[in-house]
Amino acid sequence: MRLLTPPERVYRWDRGWRAHSNGVQTEPINDEALEQGPVDLGEVAVTDAYELAAEIVIHAAAMPHYGDRSATPESVRAATENALLTADNRACSSMVIPVLGTGVAGLEFETGARVICTTIDAFEPTSLTEVRVIAYEDDAYETLERIAREIRGDSDAHRS
């Protein structure tokens, strides 16, 4: 089963986590995640979603909390695989994931997007049927959309 989201399901996430939460208090989520950490590189912590329109929040550790704190393709791949596996094992039917490791963790966006999309495409779920990859800016969205098409082998795609 190919899980890579079609381009019409690749979304822009223009304002980041706090804006996406639509005014919902995210402090309890952050506090609960911190109580579980630090988690090892590539691993995940799972918290309640509290007032968000979700059942759980999966916090994937793509950036080390030691050394130079830089993400690598390997750390992004491991964090993505573990996030997908965790969602699938908890019988989630869908999930939303950003391109991990490309913000303050320093991995080039195109590299991170390719790792995320390839990892999603290779994943063989039992319950997870839809994964939406998000981008914060128009340029990043366009890059993500192009990479998704390349990995899926699509020549024609529609934007949402």
Protein Blocks (a to p, Z undefined) as FASTA:
>chain_A
ZZbdcfklcccdfkojmlmnnopafklmmmmmmmmmccdehiacdddekjaccfbdcddd
fbccehjlpacfklmmmmmmmmmmmmmmnopabdcdddehilmnopafklmmmmmmmmmm
mpccfklmbdcdddfbfklmmmmmmmmmmmnopabdcdZZ
